[in-house]
Amino acid sequence: MNPAGSRAETDPATIANELEHQAKRARCQMVRRWRNRGLSIDQLDLLLVLQVEGPASISRIAELRGVAQSNASFMVSRLAQQQLVAKEPAPGDDKRRVQVTLTKAGEELLAELQFARRRHVVAVLEAMTAEERAEFRRAFRRFFELARTVVPSGTRAEPPRSADEAGARP
């Protein structure tokens, strides 16, 4: 047998399909947890946008989520009713503009869901041998290193100019 494994084990398209399938399965499991909390996937996505971006206007949320401003406004209102987000006056002179922020309850909910996901990942990693974990970690790091610079056509994009652009953390 080929030391690198069979063609199916090394074929990029086959691996990409398998990764996509497994990611969908994991997402379905997480969706069940979210729904048990009374959240739609769109509402959770909006909470995650605020967690990553910080306070944002309704128009910015709509832009980041790729939805109409009326849709974003409706979702914000629903989340505000659940006390997961707060609408506050936006900085500036226009009193009609609001800024949406996560509430403490929203932050706690996201932390709880993320903890549950992390606990599952840790359990999976603990089921692996130390050698398998080391191999997985090396491959995972290499994958994301390349993901920052390889574009779909197979050519390389310009490498990030700074540690911040590369996603490095202090």
Secondary structure, DSSP 4 states (H G I P E B T S, - for coil): --TT--HHHH-HHHHHHHHHHHHHHHHHHHHHHHHHTT--HHHHHHHHHHHHH-SEEHHHHHHHHTS-HHHHHHHHHHHHHTTSEEEEEPSSS-TT-EEEEE-HHHHHHHHHHHHHHHHHHHHHHHHS-HHHHHHHHHHHHHHHHHHTTB-TTSPBPPPPSSTTTTT---
